[in-house]
Amino acid sequence: AIVATGACLAAVSGVARPARATEMATMSETAIKQATSSLSDLERKVLLEAGTEMAFTGKTTNGYTWDSKEEGVYVSPVSGKPLFSSKAKYNSGTGWPSFWTPVDSSNVVERVDPRDKESLPSFRWRTEVLDRASMTHLGHVFDDGPKPTGKRYCINAAALKFVLGDAPAGDAKQASRRVKSIFEWLGATLILLVVCIFPFVFSD
């Protein structure tokens, strides 16, 4: 009974973890400084100081509005790495460019926002999204997005450059695992307790 119960509970014990928070930029400080020297004050504030543009006002570093429906790829204005595809973009109603998956998970870092850790209780910590090559701030990712990933990569337009052209199809495998809410975990745990423990309690 103990073994069976343990095996059942193991099914709900795993929690998705964001990428390790000790990532280092592969670009040099000099290269990052040069790449951001021509950007606006707002764009530098967002990228280098983790600022946030006002909702419904954002523009990419080359002038495309936050709600642009043009086909293409959103790249880092610092490293040039492809980050998000227009084919994975959707209208979240938040006023920021939103995507359900990145182009390539190896080009982004997801970590607990260090500013949240310093000032907020843990249940309010957000997951920050950064360009891996330059470690510049992009936005945050939330677990309230659409299928097939359930993710909402909420990204500042000012942290992106848009490259017009063919866009790759969204690949759900590139998104981080969706973390279930406490209510979903409690529901799943209750079901497993019923399935795994009750038969032994009421057995002869």
Steps between C-alpha positions, in 0.01 A plus 500: 500500500782738592683433174187542292406821679849640460498423129167673458599811692820525296282577201415841650825577683693644206501877460627672189811705569612805304847504347782542749542858618880507472509532122771729366485702180710362217534849355766726649404815689663703225294330231179552699584866554566550131179321398287714731671835440263598219181397681258743665502571872184290544644206307818505708299529821293195407791290378769597751299598808201265466261789444149459361342699220145629541235256382351558153780741403803283423702503181789277400840660464435532124153648532245216483208541739443256784188361326650468152357209302782492244669165443857467612735430788563703813872506579710652775612852404817429698614152396291455184388156617149390389267504798133481395305425185197696384331160453515446877370849576147555628284776644506457876313825563782626723644763268838330459622262229408151618623162376422143599851371430847630408668413171781311674519440874879512483480871411313603814548475874213466744571572865327626811509877472775609744321831566189311610709283733632812670167669560207259475376186678580183307145440381524824299834425332489520121713315245718741306589436135838612364696477177759234587787642294487850648301428820288805425146519634210411272197463728335224702329168434175392665299178516175645368556473127314311228543145376714317413743625769291692750780761506485875451837652419417865575779693330580870471491614136790731588713192570445359151598568140264373231633333186235491229477177300420132530432395858556151641200316637467509877662199668335411831806298604700823530278636779575428864266268685183659628493505881163392632318728742462399864135414434596268214761328720254458787239354266748257347629399843149437630419278202821300549430457869159360417638268232813388684413495870128428533521152341746397771299657779187313404665175391459180705 
